[in-house]
């Protein structure tokens, strides 16, 4: 990813809307202002978050 590039995506289900914004950076994941470890406290949930971001 280029240094100043930003990727924006939206997902919808029924009346819910999820938005994600990805930029080049330190790799820190924040969800609603909280670290993802705090938001998802168990290892299986944390792995589910990280799995799509890991490259082969």
N, C-alpha and C positions, 0 to 999 in steps of 0.2 A: 504494500500500500504506500502511495506517495506520502511525503511528510505532511502536506497540508490538505490531503484528501479526507472527506468525511462521507461515510456510507449511512444512509437513512433508510429504514424499512418500517413497514406498518403491517400488523396482523389483526384480523378481525374475526370474531366468533359471536354470533347472535348480536347482542348490543355492546359487547366489550371491545375495546380497542387497545392494542399494545403497540408501543412505538419504541424502536431501538435506534441509537445513534452510535456509530463506531468511528473512532479516530485513532491514528497512530499515537502511541504513548507508552506508558510504563507497564501496561497489562493489568492495571487495577480495574476491578469490576464493581460498579456501584449500582444499586437498585433502590430507587426512591430515597437516595441520600445515605444509604447504609451499605456496608461492605457485603458482598455476596455470602461470606462465611457467617455473618450475623443474620442475614435474611434467610438463608438455608442452613440450619444448624447441623444437619446430619451429613455424613460422608456420601451416601447414595444420592441425595439431592444435589450436593455440590458437584459430584461427578456428572450428573445429568446436565448441569449448567455448562460445565467445561467441555464436555464431549464434542459439541458441534464446532468449538473453536480450536480444537487440536488438529494439527496436520499430520498426515501419514508420513 
